[in-house]
Amino acid sequence: MNLIKSTGTFGFYTIISRLLGYIRDILIAIFLGTGLLADAFFVAFRIPNTFRRLFSEGTFNAAFVPSYTSEMNKGKKSANEFANDIFNLLFLGLLILTIVVQVFMPGFVSIIAPGFVDDIEKMNLAISLTRITFLFLLFISLASFFSAILNSHNKFAAASAAPILLNVILIIVLLFSKALGDELVYYLSYGVSLAGLLQLIFLYYFVKKFFSLKFTFNLAIDEKVKFFFRKLLPSIFSSGVTQINILVGTIIASFQASAVSYLYYADRIYQINLAIAGIAIGVVILPQLSRFIESKNEEKISLIQNKALELSLFLSIPATIALVIGSEEIISALFGYGNFNKESVNNSSLALFYFALGLPAFALIKVFSSFLFANHNTKIPFYISLISVLLNILISIYYFNKIGFIIIPIATSISSWFNAIVLFIYLRNNKLFYFQNNFFLNFFKIIFASILMGLFFNFLLNFFENQLSFYYSFKSIYLILSVLFALFFYIFICYFIKAFKISDIKLNY
């Protein structure tokens, strides 16, 4: 496996998906803005989408891949029997969960969006839409199981390409938005669940060569299956802590009009980088790291860990600087059209600014957690994440009445840095991670190149100030140009000072 090549494959399809997601979101911003319909849809979409991220963006992998890898070492038959036992129990559990939530949907939405309770119209709409979108959870969780099997065999393309289907379907629906009127949010919700079903079918086509599905609801669970499910819940919570923090933020934000929408649009921007700098790297390194831990190859373990951390910082640090410098211009250029007014731009960009400060921490959590997951350790990341979420809740609730929704991205970033730092300390104290000799030199080179890129990006934003103003029609073109120029400048500087080496692309880990 080549870390950069595999991350590049995963990242390529992820970027395609996120770019289509941007097109989807700009159409939503134009036709829904940040009003009642938008808030209700985003709550209905946030719930299954958060579970999608919890299951599909590395969290299911965290528990499944190390155990499945161990079974693969025993032979294909053993691995297939183990996978079938997991699939059948997972399917049964998800089916029961879906039915229960559908029955008690009013209470469920009241918990997720308590601020909607006093607005009967918004509450009823959110309940109706969530009933439709919640089926997505069943389909996408099973699809994530297929993705985990493919990832275990170092096949990352299909799993990372599957989410493209969701964005394509929603974009098609949005193209008919004028004809659909207020019914648009219902068609979007049906599109969400349809996309989940299509992703499941799509991934099954690719996984058939590695896995033979057999429905056998055998309740006699053996010890290795019990061990997997004991790891699953902690891994979902710990690896998905960023998404849980965002869900907590959505619950609190529901008490302020339009705040859910402000946070949603800000979240969409920084998630593009996180998908590569944290999620992709965590997903890619886990299968190979698990194998080397099984074989106790200390040299390879250290090499993969250091290169993964270095690559994560290489991607997240410049993104943080760019988002902090240009948060307002970015939100304005990407979403500042139609019903998305100047106030929406200001509030969403403020949220993006504070989310950006936590971006490296969001990525580091994914990478550090993978180091522990590969060692079959999901409990420690779980405990640390639990404290992190509680810290986030305490900060958010204490300051919400004083400064409003903006405390949510601030609290999310603070709690995430706490999480990342404590994970690092645990890894070091338990001798599960060592810095190689050249790491710090490369780290300072990345910092230096990122600062120069930030200065250049700031110059470009000032140079195109008039073209990036809120009322300029083609501002997105100038933003894209500025981002591309800054990106090429950063890569050139990194190559020139050898913070990035061509040999790393060719090196197999």
C-alpha positions in Angstrom: 0.0 0.0 0.0 1.2 3.5 -0.8 -0.2 6.0 1.8 -0.2 9.0 -0.5 -1.5 7.2 -3.5 -4.3 5.5 -1.5 -5.2 8.7 0.2 -5.1 10.4 -3.1 -7.6 7.9 -4.6 -9.9 8.2 -1.5 -9.4 12.0 -1.6 -10.1 12.4 -5.3 -13.6 10.8 -5.1 -14.3 12.6 -1.8 -13.4 16.0 -3.4 -15.7 15.2 -6.4 -18.5 14.3 -3.9 -17.8 17.5 -1.8 -17.8 19.7 -4.9 -21.1 18.3 -6.0 -22.2 18.8 -2.4 -21.2 22.4 -2.7 -23.3 22.7 -5.9 -26.2 21.1 -4.0 -25.8 23.5 -1.1 -25.6 26.6 -3.2 -28.8 25.6 -4.9 -30.4 25.0 -1.4 -29.1 28.4 -0.3 -30.6 30.1 -3.3 -34.0 28.4 -3.1 -34.4 27.9 0.7 -32.0 30.5 2.2 -31.9 30.3 6.0 -35.6 30.5 6.9 -38.2 28.0 8.3 -38.1 25.5 5.4 -34.3 25.5 5.5 -34.1 25.0 9.3 -36.6 22.1 9.2 -34.9 20.4 6.3 -31.4 20.7 7.8 -32.6 19.1 11.0 -34.2 16.3 9.1 -31.1 16.0 6.9 -28.6 16.4 9.8 -29.9 13.5 11.8 -29.3 10.7 9.1 -26.3 12.5 7.7 -24.7 12.6 11.1 -25.2 8.9 11.5 -23.9 8.4 8.0 -20.7 10.2 9.0 -20.6 8.3 12.3 -20.8 5.0 10.4 -19.2 5.6 7.1 -16.4 8.0 7.6 -14.0 5.6 9.4 -15.9 4.9 12.5 -17.4 1.5 11.5 -13.9 0.7 10.0 -12.3 1.4 13.4 -14.0 -1.6 15.0 -14.5 -3.8 12.0 -11.2 -3.7 10.0 -8.8 -4.9 12.8 -11.1 -7.8 13.7 -11.8 -8.7 10.0 -8.1 -8.5 9.2 -7.4 -11.0 12.0 -10.0 -13.4 10.5 -8.5 -12.9 7.0 -5.2 -14.2 8.3 -7.1 -17.4 9.2 -8.5 -17.8 5.7 -11.3 -16.6 3.5 -13.9 -18.9 4.9 -13.3 -17.7 8.5 -13.4 -14.0 7.3 -16.7 -14.6 5.4 -18.4 -16.3 8.3 -17.4 -13.5 10.7 -18.6 -10.8 8.2 -21.9 -12.6 7.7 -22.5 -12.8 11.5 -21.8 -9.1 11.8 -24.0 -8.1 8.8 -27.0 -10.1 10.0 -26.9 -8.7 13.6 -26.3 -5.2 12.2 -29.2 -5.4 9.8 -31.5 -6.7 12.6 -30.5 -4.0 15.0 -30.8 -1.2 12.5 -34.2 -2.4 11.4 -35.5 -2.4 15.0 -34.0 1.0 15.6 -35.6 2.4 12.4 -39.0 1.1 13.4 -38.8 2.4 17.0 -37.7 5.9 15.9 -40.4 6.1 13.3 -43.0 5.3 16.0 -41.6 7.8 18.4 -40.5 10.4 15.9 -42.2 13.5 17.6 -40.2 12.8 20.8 -37.1 12.1 18.8 -37.2 15.4 16.9 -38.0 17.2 20.2 -34.7 15.9 21.6 -32.7 16.7 18.4 -34.3 20.2 17.9 -35.8 21.3 21.3 -35.9 24.9 20.1 -38.6 23.9 17.5 -41.1 22.8 20.2 -42.7 26.2 20.6 -43.0 26.7 16.8 -45.7 24.2 15.8 -45.4 24.7 12.1 -41.6 24.2 12.1 -41.9 21.2 14.4 -44.5 19.4 12.4 -42.5 20.0 9.2 -39.3 18.7 10.8 -41.1 15.5 12.0 -42.6 14.8 8.6 -39.3 15.3 6.8 -37.3 13.2 9.4 -39.7 10.3 9.0 -38.8 10.3 5.3 -35.0 10.8 5.7 -34.5 8.4 8.5 -34.6 5.4 6.2 -31.3 6.7 4.9 -29.7 5.6 8.2 -30.6 1.9 7.6 -29.3 1.9 4.0 -26.2 3.8 4.6 -25.1 1.9 7.7 -25.3 -1.4 5.7 -23.5 0.3 2.8 -20.7 1.3 5.3 -20.4 -2.4 6.2 -19.6 -3.2 2.6 -17.2 -0.2 2.4 -15.3 -1.6 5.4 -14.8 -4.9 3.7 -13.5 -3.2 0.6 -11.2 -1.0 2.6 -9.9 -4.1 4.4 -8.7 -5.4 1.0 -7.2 -1.9 0.2 -9.9 -1.1 -2.3 -10.8 2.5 -1.6 -12.2 3.8 -4.9 -15.8 2.4 -4.8 -16.3 3.2 -1.1 -15.2 6.8 -1.5 -17.2 7.3 -4.8 -20.5 6.0 -3.4 -21.5 9.3 -1.6 -21.5 11.0 -5.0 -24.9 9.4 -5.7 -26.5 11.4 -2.9 -25.4 14.7 -4.3 -26.3 13.9 -7.8 -29.9 12.9 -6.8 -30.4 16.0 -4.7 -29.0 18.3 -7.4 -31.5 16.8 -9.9 -34.3 17.5 -7.5 -33.2 21.0 -6.9 -33.1 21.7 -10.6 -36.9 21.4 -10.5 -37.2 23.6 -7.4 -39.3 26.4 -9.0 -41.9 23.9 -10.2 -42.0 22.1 -6.8 -42.4 25.3 -4.6 -42.7 24.6 -0.9 -43.0 20.9 -1.7 -39.2 21.0 -2.6 -38.2 20.0 1.0 -40.3 16.8 0.7 -38.8 15.8 -2.6 -35.3 16.5 -1.2 -36.1 14.2 1.8 -37.3 11.4 -0.5 -34.1 11.9 -2.6 -32.0 11.4 0.6 -33.4 8.0 1.3 -33.4 6.9 -2.3 -29.7 7.8 -2.5 -29.0 5.6 0.5 -30.6 2.6 -1.2 -28.7 3.2 -4.4 -25.4 3.5 -2.5 -26.1 0.1 -0.8 -26.8 -1.5 -4.2 -23.7 0.1 -5.8 -21.3 -1.1 -3.1 -22.8 -4.6 -3.0 -21.9 -4.9 -6.7 -18.2 -4.3 -5.9 -18.0 -6.3 -2.6 -19.4 -9.6 -4.1 -15.9 -10.7 -5.1 -14.7 -10.5 -1.5 -17.8 -11.4 0.5 -20.7 -13.9 0.0 -23.8 -12.5 1.7 -26.0 -15.0 3.5 -29.0 -14.1 5.6 -28.9 -16.3 8.8 -30.4 -14.7 11.9 -28.5 -16.9 14.3 -28.8 -15.4 17.8 -26.0 -17.7 19.1 -23.3 -15.1 19.1 -19.7 -16.4 19.4 -17.0 -14.6 21.4 -15.3 -12.8 18.4 -18.6 -11.3 17.3 -19.3 -10.2 20.9 -15.8 -8.6 21.0 -16.6 -6.7 17.8 -19.8 -5.2 19.1 -18.1 -4.3 22.4 -15.7 -2.3 20.3 -18.3 -0.8 18.0 -20.2 1.6 20.2 -17.0 3.2 21.7 -15.4 3.4 18.2 -18.5 5.2 16.8 -18.5 7.7 19.7 -14.8 8.3 19.7 -14.0 8.4 16.0 -17.2 10.4 15.3 -16.7 12.9 18.2 -16.5 15.8 15.7 -19.9 14.9 14.3 -21.3 14.3 17.7 -20.1 17.8 18.8 -21.8 19.2 15.6 -25.0 17.4 16.4 -24.9 18.8 20.0 -24.4 22.2 18.4 -27.4 21.7 16.2 -29.6 20.9 19.2 -28.5 24.0 21.1 -28.6 26.2 18.0 -32.3 25.3 17.4 -33.2 27.8 20.1 -32.0 30.7 17.9 -33.8 31.5 14.6 -31.7 30.5 11.5 -28.7 29.4 13.6 -29.0 25.8 12.5 -28.6 27.0 8.9 -25.7 29.3 9.7 -23.8 26.3 11.3 -24.8 24.0 8.4 -23.2 26.2 5.7 -20.0 26.8 7.7 -19.8 23.1 8.4 -20.0 22.3 4.7 -16.8 24.3 4.0 -14.3 23.0 6.5 -15.6 19.4 6.1 -14.1 19.4 2.6 -10.6 19.5 4.0 -11.4 17.3 7.0 -12.5 14.6 4.6 -9.0 14.3 3.3 -6.7 15.5 6.1 -8.4 13.3 8.7 -11.0 10.9 7.5 -9.3 9.7 4.3 -5.9 9.2 6.1 -7.6 7.4 9.0 -9.5 5.0 6.7 -6.5 4.3 4.5 -3.9 3.6 7.2 -6.1 1.3 9.4 -6.0 -1.9 7.4 -2.2 -1.9 6.8 -1.4 -0.6 10.3 -3.6 -3.5 11.7 -1.6 -6.0 9.7 1.8 -4.7 10.9 0.6 -4.6 14.5 -0.5 -8.3 14.1 3.0 -9.1 12.7 4.7 -6.8 15.3 6.7 -5.0 12.6 7.8 -2.0 14.7 9.7 -0.2 11.9 6.7 -0.2 9.5 4.3 0.8 12.3 6.4 3.9 13.1 6.8 4.8 9.4 3.1 4.7 8.7 2.2 6.6 11.8 4.7 9.4 11.2 3.8 9.7 7.5 0.1 9.8 8.3 0.6 12.5 10.9 2.8 14.5 8.6 0.4 14.2 5.7 -2.5 15.3 7.9 -0.7 18.4 9.1 0.5 19.1 5.5 -3.2 19.3 4.4 -4.9 20.8 7.5 -2.6 23.6 8.5 -2.7 25.6 5.3 -6.4 25.0 5.0 -6.9 26.5 8.5 -4.9 29.6 7.7 -6.8 30.1 4.4 -10.2 29.7 6.1 -9.3 32.0 8.9 -8.1 34.7 6.5 -10.9 34.4 4.0 -13.9 33.1 5.9 -16.2 36.0 4.9 -15.1 36.0 1.2 -15.5 32.2 1.0 -19.0 32.1 2.4 -20.1 35.1 0.3 -18.6 33.7 -2.9 -20.0 30.2 -2.4 -23.4 30.8 -0.9 -24.2 34.6 -1.1 -26.9 34.4 -3.7 -30.7 34.6 -3.9 -32.3 34.2 -0.4 -28.9 33.9 1.2 -28.5 37.6 2.3 -25.7 39.7 3.8 -26.7 38.8 7.3 -26.6 35.1 6.5 -23.1 35.6 5.0 -21.8 37.5 8.1 -23.1 34.9 10.6 -22.1 31.8 8.6 -18.6 33.3 8.0 -18.2 34.0 11.7 -19.1 30.3 12.4 -16.6 29.2 9.8 -13.8 31.3 11.3 -14.1 29.6 14.7 -14.6 26.1 13.2 -11.5 26.6 11.1 -9.4 27.2 14.3 -10.3 23.6 15.3 -9.7 22.0 11.9 -6.2 20.6 12.6 -7.6 19.1 15.9 -10.5 17.5 14.0 -8.0 15.8 11.6 -5.6 14.8 14.4 -8.4 13.1 16.3 -9.1 10.9 13.3 -5.4 10.0 12.9 -4.6 9.4 16.6 -7.7 7.4 17.1 -6.7 5.1 14.2 -3.4 4.4 16.0 -5.4 3.1 18.9 -8.1 1.3 16.9 -5.4 -0.7 15.1 -4.4 -2.0 18.5 -8.1 -3.1 19.2 -8.3 -0.2 21.7 -11.6 1.7 21.4 -12.2 2.3 25.1 -9.6 5.0 25.7 -10.6 7.1 22.7 -14.2 6.6 23.9 -13.5 7.9 27.4 -11.5 10.9 26.1 -14.2 11.7 23.6 -16.9 11.5 26.2 -15.1 14.1 28.3 -14.6 16.2 25.2 -18.3 16.2 24.4 -19.2 17.1 28.0 -16.8 19.9 27.8 -18.4 21.1 24.6 -21.9 21.0 26.1 -20.9 22.8 29.2 -19.2 25.7 27.3 -22.0 25.9 24.8 -24.8 26.0 27.3 -23.1 28.4 29.8 -22.3 31.0 27.1 -25.2 30.5 24.7 -27.5 33.1 26.3 -24.7 35.6 26.4 -23.2 35.5 22.9 -25.7 33.3 21.0 -25.0 30.6 18.4 -21.3 31.6 17.8 -20.3 29.9 21.0 -21.1 26.5 19.3 -18.1 26.5 16.9 -15.9 28.0 19.6 -16.8 25.3 22.0 -16.4 22.6 19.3 -12.9 23.8 18.5 -11.8 24.1 22.2 -13.1 20.6 23.0 -11.6 19.1 19.9 -8.1 20.5 20.8 -8.5 19.0 24.3 -9.4 15.6 22.7 -6.5 15.6 20.3 -3.9 16.7 22.9 -5.1 14.0 25.4 -5.0 11.3 22.7 -1.5 12.3 21.9 -0.3 12.3 25.5 -1.8 8.8 26.0 -0.1 7.4 22.9 3.2 8.8 24.0 2.9 7.7 27.6 2.0 4.2 26.5 4.8 4.0 23.9 2.3 3.5 21.1 3.8 6.3 19.0 7.3 7.6 18.4 8.5 10.6 16.4 11.0 9.8 13.7 14.1 11.9 13.5 13.0 14.0 10.4 9.4 14.7 11.6 10.0 18.0 13.4 12.1 19.4 10.5 9.3 18.6 8.1 6.7 20.0 10.5 8.5 23.4 10.6 8.8 23.4 6.9 5.0 22.9 6.6 4.4 25.7 9.1 6.7 28.0 7.1 5.1 27.2 3.7 1.6 27.6 5.2 2.5 31.1 6.5 3.8 32.2 3.2 0.7 30.7 1.5 -1.5 32.7 3.9 0.3 35.9 3.1 -0.1 35.3 -0.6 -3.8 34.3 -0.2 -4.4 37.5 1.8 -2.8 39.5 -1.0 -5.0 37.9 -3.6 -8.2 38.6 -1.6 -7.2 42.3 -1.3 -6.3 42.4 -5.0 -9.7 41.0 -6.0 -11.5 43.0 -3.3 -14.1 44.5 -5.7 -14.7 41.3 -7.5 -15.2 39.4 -4.2 -17.7 41.9 -2.8 -21.2 40.5 -1.8 -23.0 42.2 -4.7 -20.6 41.1 -7.5 -22.3 38.4 -9.6 -19.2 36.4 -10.6 -17.4 36.4 -7.3 -17.2 32.6 -7.1 -14.9 32.6 -10.1 -12.4 35.0 -8.5 -12.5 33.0 -5.3 -11.7 29.8 -7.1 -8.9 31.5 -8.9 -7.5 32.8 -5.6 -7.7 29.4 -4.0 -6.0 27.7 -7.0 -3.2 30.3 -7.1 -2.7 29.9 -3.3 -2.7 26.1 -3.6 -0.1 26.0 -6.4 2.0 28.5 -4.5 1.9 26.3 -1.4 2.8 23.2 -3.3 5.7 25.0 -5.0 7.1 26.3 -1.7 6.8 22.9 -0.1 8.5 21.3 -3.1 11.2 24.0 -3.1 12.1 23.6 0.6 11.5 19.8 0.5 8.6 19.7 2.9 7.0 17.5 0.2 9.1 14.9 -1.6 8.2 13.0 -4.8 9.8 9.9 -3.3 6.9 9.8 -0.8 4.5 9.2 -3.6 6.5 6.2 -4.8 7.2 4.7 -1.4 5.2 1.7 -0.3 4.5 1.4 3.4 
